[in-house]
């Protein structure tokens, strides 16, 4: 299974707490303003993310989640059978 890092840009206020706690320096504050007038966080280096969930725990607005996702395509699953 693979994991996916998701930021809810409508909830994120761009406080930077998650950026400060990230051990791999994956997160950056966006240059783009959200609908609510904030600069939300984004994954600048997603390939470096170790899915430790520290950003999720630190976020006061619960704007970050890490979910389990299937990285298998239907074609790949059929080849294995």
N, C-alpha and C positions, 0 to 999 in steps of 0.2 A: 504494500500500500504506500501511496505517496501522501504528502501533506500539502495543504494549500493555506497560505497566509492571506487573510482578507481584512481590509481596512474599510470600515463604514465611514466614508468621507462626510456624510451628513451629521454624524455624531462627533467626529474628531475635531477638536478645537486647536490642534497644533501646538499643544503645550510643550512637547518635546521630552516628556518624562520617559516615554518608551524608547526614544532615541538614545537618551543618556544611559539607560539600563541595558541596552543591547550589547552582548559580549562580542558580537561579530561586526558591529558598526554597519548594519544592513539598512537602517532606516534614515530617511532624510525628510526635511520639511519641504513641501511643495511650493512652487512659485505661483501656482494656480489657486485662486480664491474659490472657496466652496459657496454654495447658495446662501449659507448663513454668514458669510464674510470672514471665514477662518482660512488659514493655510494648513490643510490637513497633511498628515504624514503619508509617506509612501515607501515602498520597498525599492530602494535605489540599487541594491545588489542582492536580488532574490536568490541567486545561486549560492550565496554565502550563508543563508539562513539555516540554522541548525534546529529550528522549531522547538526551542527551549521553553517557550510560552512566557518568558519574563516580561515581554512587552504587553501581553494580554493581562497579566496580573497587575502590572504597574498602571495601566490606563484607567484614569478616574472616570472616564465616560463610557467604558466598556465598548470601545469602538474597534477593537482588534480581536479577531478570532483566528485560530488555527484549526482547520478541519481536515479530517481524513478524506482523501479522494482517491478514486480508482484511476490509475494512470494507464489502464488497459483499454485499448480500442477494441471494438467488436471483432475486427479482422484478426487481431493478435490472439484474442480468446479462442477464436475458431481454429486457428493454426495449432494451438496447443492441444486441442481435443482430438 
